């Protein structure tokens, strides 16, 4: 077992390497201690040669620790950035919007960068950027322009090829090698991105991403700039803070941060047309860097349209979602065989409700009414 207080053995470093994979599987693990119960079976399947890699990590850690004269202390894992960390209260912000028209016409940039997994903290290369997506958006005009590239991830750190490919297979499914359209180098990506996000009056506009993606996207931007010998011009902010500010500008009240996160996590547009890049659309894969940016725009348009009296267009929302809503007949049960069977409605005080709701729809199991 890994002893986090006194020392770190081979099993500790094995569990540490497995943490990103467990998080991607949706498990509530925030530290090595939480992840230990999920890794014992996988550890037992390793042979001695495979375990030697982690034993060497433990030996190096012990050597380094003995050279540093300091009192041992329990390591506190650094939490992943969230919307609640380092968030400035909206009431203390100096808003760039003097008038409501400024809010409607201001252009915002939403950015995301996908990677072949996340490597352990002791690796110099934490991420392998493989896809980048960015859109230009305003409340008035919706999505104005879009930017997308598949990135050549470069050399995979030795010993992590399987780890990186497995992480990709669980999400964006971009091959780690032999992917002919992933030809964009770091220098090409940054050059084209800076051409897409141009300075306005000498100042670079702010770029936003979801707080859960902030650490990865910010790291990738800095890493690509460092590798190409250039400067990272972009200031990356959390889009949750932007939504809070837009609400506060109109209502003079802050919405619940949990509510803001929930509306940005909507999945109703996962399969909407013209949302994903061509490759992800063709292969019917939901996880797409460009799609995540567009869905942020959809969520903001959908939640703020009535408040700001915005006339929604196909640039704000996919046409089918903008014009239609579904009404399901609660007296019908859809069977797996594709047939329909009337469900039994118990004689309760709710009978009148069901009858009035289905008065004109008893002949069909589900009707779609377009506004």
N, C-alpha and C positions, 0 to 999 in steps of 0.2 A: 504493500500500500504506500501511497505517496504521503510523506510527512512534510506538510507545508511549514511547520513551525521550526524544526531543527535542521532538516536537510531535505534535499531533493534527489530522489533515486530515479532509476531508468523509467519506472512506471509513471512518475510525475510528468516527465517530458513527453511520454507517449500520450497521456491524457491531454496535456497542453496542446499537442498537435491536432488532436481530435476535436477540440472545442469548436472551431468554426464549422466543421461538418455537422456536429450535433445541433448547433444553432440553426443551420439551414434546414434541418429536419423538423424544426419547430419545438425542440425541447427547451425547457426553461432552465438553461445552465448559464451561469454568469461567472463561474470560477472553476478551478480544477477540482475543488472539493465537491461541487455539485455534479460534476461530470464523471466522477470515479465509478459510480454504480453502472453507468452505461458502457464502460470500456473494458470491463473485466473479461468478457467473452472474446472480444477481438484480441486482447493481449495474450490470452491463452493459445490462440491460433498461430502466433508468431513463433518462428524457430529461433534458435540461439543466435544465428547470424543476424537476423533482423532485429533482435533485441539489443545487439551489440551497439547499434547506432545510438540508441537512447542511453545506454550505459556510458558511452563516450561523452554524451552531453552532460550527464550527471558528474562525471569525473572532471570535466572542464569547469563546471560550475563550482565544485568544491575547491578546485585549485584557485580560481579567481577569488572566491570568498576568503580563503586563507591569507591571500595577499592584501586584502583590504581590512584594516583594523577598525572595525566598527561593531557596535552592539547588534546582534541578530534581532531582527524584528519581523513580524508577520507581514507578508506581502499582501497588499490590498489591490485587487485587480482594478485596472482603470476601466470605468464603465464606458460603454459605447455612447457616443454623443446622442442626446435626445433633445426634444423640443423644450424640455424644462431646464436644461443646463445652459448656463451663460445667457439666459434669455433676459433682455432688458424689458422691464415693464413698459407696456405701450404708453402709459400715462407720462412716462419720463422721456419718451422719444421726441426728437424734433422732426416732425413729419415733413417730407419733401413736397407734400401736396398742399398747396395754398388754397386751391379751389377744387370743387368736385370735378370740373372739366379736366383738371390736371390728372386726377386719378384715372379717368376714362381713357385718356390719350397716352399716358405713360407706357412705354414698352418695357416688359419684363422678359428676362431670359431664364429658362428652366433647363438645367443640365443634368445629365447622368452619365456615368462611365461604368461599364461592366468589366469584371475581371474573372480570370480563371481561378476562383476561390481566393482565400486569404491565407497567407503563409504565417507560421508562428512568429512571435515577437523577436526571436533571436536571429531571424533571417533579415538580411539587409534589404531584400526585395519582398515587401509585404504583399504586393498585388502584381498581377500580370494583366495590364489593360488590354482588352480585346474588342470592345465596342464602345462608341461614344455617340450620344444623341443630344441635340439641343434645339430648342424652338424659341422664336421671338413671338411674344404675345402681348396683347393689350385688351382691356375690358371692352373697349369700343369695337375693335376690329377682329378680335379673336386671334387665332394662330395666323401670323403674318408671314413667317418664313420658317424653314426647318433645315437642320444640318445633321448629317449622319456619316459615320465612317466605321468600317471594320479595321481594327488596329492589329498590326503585326506584333504579337506579344514578346517577341524576342526569345532568348534562350531561357528554358525552364531550369530553375535551380536543381542541382543534382539531388536525386532521391525524392522529388516531389511531383514527378510527372503524373503518376496515378492519382495522387491527391488532387491535383489541379484539374485533370480531366473529369474526375468523378464529380467535383463541384460544378463544373460546367454542364455535365450531363443532367444534373439535378435541377438546373435553372435554364440558362439561355441556350444550351446544347451546341454552342459554337465549338468546332473541333480545335484542339490545341495545336495541331499540325496538319499540313496538307490541305489547308483551307485557302483556295486560290484567290478568293476575293478579299482576304485580309492582307492587303498589300501596303496599307498606309503606315509609314514610319512615324515615329514620335514627332520629328521635325515637320512633316507634312500635316499631321493632325493639328499641331499647335498653330502653324501658319494659317491653315484654312479656318480654324476656330477663331483666331484673332481677326481674320478678314470678315467673318460672320458677325462677331461681336465687336463692332468698331467703337473707338472712343467717341464720346459726345461732348463737344466743346472742350476737348483736351482731357476729359475724365472718362475712365472706363466705367461702363454701367455695372451695377451689381448683378450677380448671377445667383440663382436660387436652386436648391435641391432639397429633397426631403431629409429630415434630420437623421433618419436611419442610414442614409447613404452618404452623409456629410464627410465622415472620416475617410471612407474609401475614395470618394471623388476628389477631395482636397489633396489626399496623398498622391493620387495619380497625376494630378495637375502639376504638383511640385516636382514629382519624380521625372516626368517627361521634360519639364523645363530644365532640370538639372542635367539630364542625360544629353540634351541638345545644346547646352551652354547658353540658354536664353533665360529670360525673366518671366515669371508667372505674373501676368498683369491682372488676373481676375480675383476679385473678392467674393468668396463663396458664402452665402447666407442661407439660413433655413427658411424654406417656403412657408412653414407653419407660422413663423413670425410675420411674414408678409400678409397672410390671410387674416391674422389677428388685427394687424394695423388697418387693413382695408375695412374690416367690420367696425373698428373703433372710429375711423374717420367718418363713417356714416351714422352710427348709432350712439357714439360717445360711450360705448360699453364694450368690455372685452368678452368675447365668447369663451366658453369652456375650452381649454386646451385639448381635453380628451375628445370633445366634439369635433374640433378642427382636425385632429389626427384621423378620426373616423371617416370624415367626408373625403379626405385625401386618399384613404385606403380603399375607396370604392372599386369594385371589380366588374361593374356592369358594362364597362366598355372594353373588356379584355379582347373580345372578338369582333369589335366594330371595324367596318371597312376603313381603309386609308388611315389606320392608326399605327400599325406595326411597319417596320421596314419590309422591303420586298422579300428578302430571304426568310425572315421569320413568318411573314404572311404565307409564303409559298409552302413552308414546312409546318404551318399551323402550330407555331410555338408562341406561347403567351409572353414569356420573358424577353423583352426587347427594350434596349436603352431608349430608343426614340419613342416607343409607345409609352414608357413611364412618364416622359416629359409631356406628351400630348394629353395623357389622362389627368395630369395635374391641371392643365388648362381646362379640360372638360369639367372637372370638379369645381374649379373656381367659377367658371361661367354658370354652371348649374345652380350653385349656391348663392351667387351674388346678382344674378340677372334681375330678379324682381326688385331687390333692394335699390339697385342703381338704375332701374328702368332701362335695361339694355335690350335691344331688339336682337334676339338670337338668330344666328345664321349658321350655315354649314361650317363656317370657320370657328364657331364657338362649340358646337356639339355635332356629333354624327347625325345625319338627317333622320334616321329611324328613331333614335332616342329623343331627338328634339320634337318630333311631331306626334309620336305615338305613346300610348300607355296601355297596359294590359289589364283587363278585368277578368278575374277567374271565377267561374261559377262554383260556389262551395258545395253544391249538391251533386257534383260530378267527380268521379275518381278516375284518374288516368292510369290504366293498367300498363304493365310492361309490354304486353302483347300489342299495344297500340289501339286497343278497343276502349270503349267508354262504358261505364256502368253507373247507373244512378245510385247514389249513396242513400242510406236510410237516415232520415232526419227525425230525431226523437221529438215527441210532442211536448215541447216546452214553451215557455213564454217567448222564445226567440223565433218561433215558427213564422210569425208575421214578418219578421226582418228578412228571413230567407226568401219568403214568397215575394216580397216587394223587390228584393235585389235581383231575383231571377225571373221576374214576370215576363220580360221580353227576351229571355235568353235560354229558356228551357230546351230549345232544340239544338243548341250547340254547347260543347263543353267549355269552350273558351272563345271569347271574342275580342278582337283588337279594334279599339275605337281611336281614330285619328282626329286630333283636334284641328 
